[in-house]
Amino acid sequence: MGWLLKSLNSSIGKKIVMAVTGLSLILFLVLHLINNILLYAGRDIFNANVAMLDSVKPFVRVVEVIFALIFFFHIYNGIRLWFQNRKAASGKYAVNASSENSSVYSRTMMLSGSVILIFLISHLATIWRTFNFGMGHAKPHDYYGVLEQWFTDPFYSLFYVVAMILLGFHLNHAFQSMFQTFGLHHKKYSPLIEKLGTIYAIVMAVGFASIPIFFYISSLGGN
């Protein structure tokens, strides 16, 4: 067990943990977006889908705990790597060269990650909490209505959209770094990986950001 902890605490070990947890979160976001896109199929279909997931709540709870742990380890190792890189770049030459040898996506990983964490806490405290504990008695299964309620708030919707834009920045660099950590870094394949990472990041950011925009615009039309 000691050798395992030593390996995970090494620089390479931290990057591997980041890559594995990052891959898990990337796949989770795809599944989450697919579920959310059902919003555009209408109230009844979206409510039926959420109710179906609610019927297997014990399984969903286990999955949520697993992803919460994955997210925790991703954040923990991300912070450690950030401080490690800051320490390594403390020399004057390293600092001056960092902006030339890194992209804007890599330089803003800590900022985008911090905003995403704040967003996640906000999301759990609002929509997730309402879905699970605050539906009320009038329309206990109107999950679509819960989103309508939250996204009529312009400040909440704006924060959601900004967070999704930063999520796109974060994912764009994370996608490429993940493949590099797994050893899939080659002049023949790297350009393709970069393009796929950019496409994935744009799809995720636009897909999630479109939801509050849709509901907010709909609320304006309803008025």
C-alpha positions in Angstrom: 0.0 0.0 0.0 2.9 2.3 0.8 4.3 2.0 -2.8 0.9 2.9 -4.2 0.5 6.0 -2.1 4.1 7.0 -3.0 3.3 6.5 -6.7 0.1 8.5 -6.6 1.9 11.3 -4.8 4.6 11.5 -7.4 4.3 14.1 -10.2 3.4 11.4 -12.7 1.0 9.8 -10.3 -0.9 13.1 -9.8 -1.1 13.6 -13.5 -2.5 10.1 -14.0 -5.1 10.6 -11.3 -6.1 13.9 -13.0 -6.3 12.1 -16.4 -8.4 9.2 -15.1 -10.7 11.3 -13.0 -10.9 13.8 -15.9 -11.9 11.1 -18.3 -14.7 9.9 -15.9 -16.0 13.5 -15.6 -15.8 14.0 -19.4 -18.0 10.9 -19.9 -20.3 12.0 -17.2 -20.9 15.4 -18.8 -21.8 13.7 -22.1 -24.5 11.6 -20.4 -25.7 14.6 -18.3 -26.0 16.7 -21.4 -28.0 14.0 -23.2 -30.4 13.9 -20.3 -30.7 17.6 -20.3 -31.3 17.9 -24.0 -34.5 16.1 -23.5 -35.8 19.4 -22.2 -36.3 20.4 -25.9 -38.6 17.4 -26.4 -41.1 19.1 -24.1 -42.3 19.1 -20.5 -43.9 15.6 -20.5 -40.9 13.7 -21.9 -38.4 15.5 -19.7 -40.5 14.9 -16.6 -41.0 11.2 -17.5 -37.2 10.8 -18.0 -36.4 12.3 -14.6 -39.2 10.3 -12.9 -37.7 7.1 -14.4 -34.3 8.0 -12.9 -36.1 8.8 -9.6 -37.6 5.3 -9.6 -34.1 3.9 -9.3 -32.9 6.5 -6.8 -30.7 4.1 -4.7 -28.6 3.3 -7.7 -28.5 7.0 -8.7 -27.3 7.9 -5.2 -24.5 5.4 -5.4 -23.5 6.9 -8.8 -23.7 10.4 -7.3 -21.4 9.4 -4.4 -18.9 7.8 -6.8 -18.8 10.9 -9.0 -18.5 13.2 -6.0 -15.4 11.3 -4.9 -14.0 11.4 -8.4 -14.6 15.2 -8.5 -13.0 15.6 -5.1 -9.8 13.7 -6.2 -9.8 15.7 -9.4 -9.9 19.0 -7.5 -7.4 17.9 -4.9 -4.8 16.7 -7.4 -5.5 19.8 -9.6 -4.7 22.1 -6.7 -1.5 20.1 -5.8 -0.3 20.2 -9.4 -1.0 23.9 -9.7 1.1 24.7 -6.6 3.8 22.3 -7.9 3.9 24.0 -11.2 4.0 27.4 -9.6 6.9 26.4 -7.5 8.7 25.0 -10.5 8.1 28.2 -12.4 9.3 30.5 -9.7 12.5 31.3 -11.6 12.6 34.4 -13.6 13.2 32.6 -16.9 10.5 30.1 -16.3 8.0 32.8 -15.5 8.9 34.7 -18.6 8.8 31.6 -20.8 5.5 30.3 -19.4 3.3 32.7 -21.4 5.1 31.8 -24.6 5.0 28.0 -24.1 1.5 27.6 -22.8 -2.0 28.4 -24.1 -4.6 30.7 -22.6 -6.5 27.5 -21.7 -3.7 26.1 -19.6 -3.0 29.4 -17.9 -6.6 29.8 -16.9 -7.2 26.3 -15.6 -7.1 27.3 -12.0 -9.5 30.2 -12.6 -11.9 28.2 -14.7 -11.7 25.3 -12.3 -12.5 27.6 -9.3 -15.6 29.1 -11.0 -16.8 25.6 -12.0 -16.5 24.5 -8.4 -18.5 27.5 -7.2 -21.1 26.8 -9.9 -21.3 23.1 -8.9 -22.0 24.1 -5.2 -24.6 26.6 -6.4 -26.2 24.0 -8.7 -26.4 21.5 -5.9 -27.9 24.1 -3.5 -30.5 25.2 -6.0 -31.7 22.9 -8.8 -30.4 19.6 -7.4 -31.7 20.3 -3.9 -35.1 21.3 -5.3 -35.3 18.2 -7.5 -34.6 15.9 -4.5 -36.0 17.7 -1.5 -38.1 20.7 -2.4 -40.7 19.8 -5.1 -43.6 20.6 -2.9 -47.1 19.1 -3.1 -48.8 21.1 -5.9 -46.7 19.7 -8.8 -44.5 17.1 -7.1 -43.1 15.7 -10.4 -42.9 18.8 -12.5 -39.1 18.9 -12.8 -39.4 20.9 -16.0 -41.2 23.6 -14.0 -38.3 23.7 -11.5 -35.9 24.7 -14.3 -38.4 27.3 -15.5 -38.5 28.8 -12.0 -34.8 29.0 -11.6 -33.9 30.2 -15.1 -36.4 33.1 -15.0 -33.8 34.7 -12.7 -31.5 36.7 -15.0 -28.6 36.7 -12.6 -28.7 33.0 -12.0 -29.0 32.4 -15.8 -26.1 34.7 -16.5 -23.9 33.0 -13.9 -24.9 29.6 -15.4 -23.9 30.8 -18.9 -20.6 32.3 -17.8 -19.7 29.2 -15.9 -20.4 27.0 -19.0 -18.2 29.2 -21.1 -15.4 28.7 -18.6 -16.2 25.0 -18.5 -15.5 25.0 -22.2 -12.1 26.6 -21.7 -11.4 24.1 -19.0 -12.4 21.1 -21.0 -10.5 22.2 -24.1 -7.2 22.0 -22.3 -8.2 19.0 -20.1 -9.1 16.9 -23.1 -5.7 17.4 -24.7 -3.8 17.0 -21.5 -5.6 13.7 -20.7 -4.4 12.2 -24.0 -0.9 13.5 -23.5 -0.8 11.9 -20.0 -1.9 8.6 -21.5 1.0 8.8 -23.8 -1.0 9.6 -26.9 1.1 12.6 -28.0 2.4 12.3 -31.5 2.9 14.9 -34.2 0.6 12.8 -36.5 -2.3 12.4 -34.0 -2.0 15.5 -31.8 -3.6 17.9 -34.2 -6.6 15.6 -34.5 -6.8 15.3 -30.7 -6.7 19.1 -30.4 -9.5 19.5 -32.9 -11.6 16.8 -31.1 -11.0 18.5 -27.8 -12.1 21.9 -29.1 -15.2 20.4 -30.7 -16.1 18.5 -27.5 -15.5 21.7 -25.4 -17.7 23.8 -27.7 -20.5 21.2 -27.7 -20.6 20.9 -23.9 -20.4 24.6 -23.3 -23.0 25.5 -25.9 -25.2 22.6 -25.0 -25.4 23.4 -21.3 -25.5 27.2 -21.8 -28.4 27.0 -24.2 -30.7 25.7 -21.5 -30.9 28.8 -19.3 -31.0 30.9 -22.4 -33.9 28.9 -23.7 -35.9 29.2 -20.5 -35.1 32.8 -20.0 -36.1 33.8 -23.5 -39.3 31.6 -23.2 -40.2 33.5 -19.9 -39.9 36.8 -21.7 -42.2 35.6 -24.4 -44.6 34.4 -21.8 -44.8 37.8 -20.3 
